[in-house]
């Protein structure tokens, strides 16, 4: 509904829109468009909610059901004392210098003998560098993820006495 108005001197046609003539009509139309848009958004959200209602639950009942971990899960570090050659690569690659390796050099066989090895799991960030760079593969990551305890002494593996002696002195 566009009306044409001709001016007498310039002979130019000007377009006058009905919305310019009646601002109240424009306000009602904007209100109507916004109401329809809001109803459409609410309907879309409701449809998504209904589509999720038919799905099976994703959560598990934790204490009674256990999670199945992935193949490359980084859990508690397992240590095999007999394979370790006390090279201290694990200490050098650890970003927080956490593994404590105590060894003694045996002069008769000209090799290092491992006396003690400990890791404090309360401090460990489970980055896996020690496992990856170990030349003899004596370290491995297990699938154990329940590491919480009521006592901090239980978090150190395997010998807390050496670790405390190392921290104190």
C-alpha positions in Angstrom: 0.0 0.0 0.0 2.3 2.7 -1.2 0.9 6.0 -2.3 2.4 8.2 -4.8 2.7 11.9 -4.2 3.8 14.2 -6.9 5.4 17.5 -6.2 4.4 20.3 -8.5 7.8 21.9 -9.0 10.2 19.0 -9.4 7.9 16.4 -10.8 9.6 13.7 -8.5 7.5 10.8 -7.2 8.1 10.2 -3.4 7.1 6.9 -1.9 5.2 7.2 1.3 4.8 3.9 3.2 1.8 3.1 5.4 4.1 2.4 8.3 5.4 5.9 8.2 1.9 7.2 8.4 0.7 5.1 11.3 3.5 4.5 13.9 1.0 2.6 16.1 0.5 0.0 13.3 4.3 -0.4 13.1 4.5 -1.0 16.9 1.8 -3.7 16.8 3.4 -5.4 13.9 6.8 -5.5 15.6 5.1 -6.8 18.8 3.4 -9.5 16.7 6.7 -10.6 15.0 8.5 -10.7 18.3 5.7 -12.8 19.9 5.8 -15.3 17.0 9.6 -15.5 17.2 9.6 -16.1 20.9 6.9 -18.8 20.6 9.0 -20.5 17.9 12.1 -20.5 20.1 10.1 -22.0 23.0 8.7 -24.6 20.7 12.1 -25.6 19.4 13.5 -25.9 23.0 10.5 -28.0 24.0 11.0 -30.3 21.0 14.6 -30.9 21.9 13.6 -31.7 25.5 11.0 -34.2 24.2 13.6 -35.8 21.9 15.9 -36.4 24.9 13.1 -37.9 27.0 13.2 -41.2 25.0 16.9 -41.7 25.4 18.5 -44.1 27.9 20.3 -42.5 30.9 24.0 -41.7 30.5 24.8 -41.7 34.2 25.8 -44.7 36.2 25.1 -45.5 39.8 28.8 -45.0 40.9 29.4 -47.0 44.1 27.4 -49.9 42.7 28.5 -49.7 39.1 32.0 -49.0 38.0 33.1 -47.0 34.9 34.7 -48.9 32.0 37.9 -47.0 31.4 39.4 -46.4 28.0 42.5 -48.2 26.7 44.8 -45.2 27.3 43.4 -44.2 30.7 46.0 -42.8 33.1 45.3 -44.4 36.5 47.6 -45.3 39.4 51.2 -46.1 38.4 52.3 -49.7 38.8 55.9 -50.4 39.6 57.9 -53.6 39.1 60.9 -53.5 41.5 62.9 -56.2 39.8 63.0 -54.6 36.3 64.2 -51.2 37.5 67.8 -50.3 36.6 67.9 -47.1 38.7 68.6 -44.9 35.6 66.4 -42.1 37.1 64.9 -41.2 33.7 61.5 -41.1 35.4 62.8 -38.4 37.8 64.3 -36.3 35.0 61.2 -36.3 32.8 58.7 -35.7 35.6 57.5 -32.1 35.5 57.4 -31.9 39.3 60.4 -34.2 40.1 58.1 -36.5 42.0 59.6 -40.1 41.9 62.2 -40.7 44.6 64.8 -43.2 43.5 67.3 -44.5 46.1 70.1 -46.7 44.7 73.6 -47.9 45.6 76.4 -48.6 43.2 77.7 -52.1 43.4 81.4 -52.1 42.6 81.8 -55.8 42.2 79.2 -56.0 39.4 79.6 -52.4 38.3 75.8 -51.7 38.3 73.4 -49.7 40.3 71.2 -51.6 42.7 67.8 -50.1 43.5 67.2 -49.7 47.2 63.9 -47.8 47.2 61.4 -46.3 44.8 58.4 -44.1 45.9 55.8 -41.9 44.3 53.4 -39.7 46.3 50.0 -40.0 44.5 48.7 -37.0 46.5 51.0 -34.8 44.4 51.3 -36.8 41.2 49.6 -35.2 38.2 49.4 -38.5 36.2 51.0 -37.1 33.1 52.4 -40.4 32.1 55.9 -39.1 31.2 57.6 -41.6 33.6 55.8 -44.5 32.0 56.5 -43.4 28.4 60.2 -42.7 28.8 61.2 -45.7 31.0 63.8 -47.7 29.1 62.9 -51.1 30.8 59.1 -50.6 30.9 59.0 -51.3 34.6 56.3 -48.6 35.1 52.8 -48.9 33.7 49.5 -47.1 34.1 46.7 -49.1 35.6 43.0 -48.7 35.3 42.5 -47.9 38.9 40.9 -44.5 39.4 39.6 -44.7 43.0 42.6 -43.0 44.7 40.8 -41.2 47.5 41.8 -42.1 51.1 41.2 -40.8 54.6 44.9 -40.9 55.4 47.6 -39.2 53.4 50.2 -41.8 54.3 48.3 -44.4 52.2 48.8 -42.2 49.1 52.5 -42.8 48.8 53.7 -45.9 46.9 55.3 -48.1 48.1 57.4 -46.9 51.0 56.3 -43.8 53.0 59.2 -43.8 55.4 61.8 -43.0 52.7 59.7 -40.3 51.3 59.2 -38.6 54.7 63.0 -38.8 55.3 63.5 -37.2 51.8 61.1 -34.4 52.5 62.3 -33.6 56.1 66.1 -33.6 55.3 
